[in-house]
């Protein structure tokens, strides 16, 4: 009888120990899910629109050389030409366009949509552009798409392309 009680006590102790170990392992095996940063898409859209406004203002003032919009390794896919590779080539193209603009045409941009990466380091913008002459007559309109990347805390353009929605003459 004494042996039977000792045996039952040992078995009970082992079962309790096994349950405690299982419970301990079950509690510790849960992995913490990484907390995603809260991304304010509307704020990012405003930030991108501000970049577009700054681009238009600088371009319209005839100072295209001062445009800080593009990354050094940007590529622009302009219509009816080979891609422009690098900020220097893009600015040169814009400067030539500004110098040819004898009618004081003005460009404006409207950010329609932004698609933000999960870490907010990249943003794809889809927008609308409009070019008017000095009398505010529409000369050209169209749509564009831009890939921005955050570098040194600011978004810069890595890739962009546009398409006019005006009929060919």
Buried (B, 14 or more C-beta within 10 A) or exposed (E): EEEEEEEEEEEEEEEEEEEEEEEEEEEEEEEEEEEEEEEEEEEBBEBBBEBBBBBBBBBBEEEBEEBEBBBEEBBBBBEEEEEBEBBEBBBBBBBEBBEEBEEEBBBBBEBEEBEBEEEBEBBBBEBBBBBBEEEEEEEBEBBBBBBBBBEEEEBBBBBBBBEBEEEEE
